[in-house]
């Protein structure tokens, strides 16, 4: 079994494009890219017509947010930058 196994998530998204858009939003949010977040929000508002589209977007966003961030290596004692 893999480290990031997703076997428990059996539901199929309604729109794979919306899932991908949600994943991009999660990436932009983690990296603090406000410009991309606004662009994706505008695109979501223009294209999401049903609740299924919004649910697919949120599913993609959760899929990325469930992945834990990579821990930064600790700086040792007396280490110069």
ABEGO torsion letter per residue (X at the ends): XBABBAAABABBBABAAAAAAAAAAAAAAAAGBAAAAAAAAAAAAAABABAAAAAAAAAAAAAAAABBBBBBBBBBBGBBX
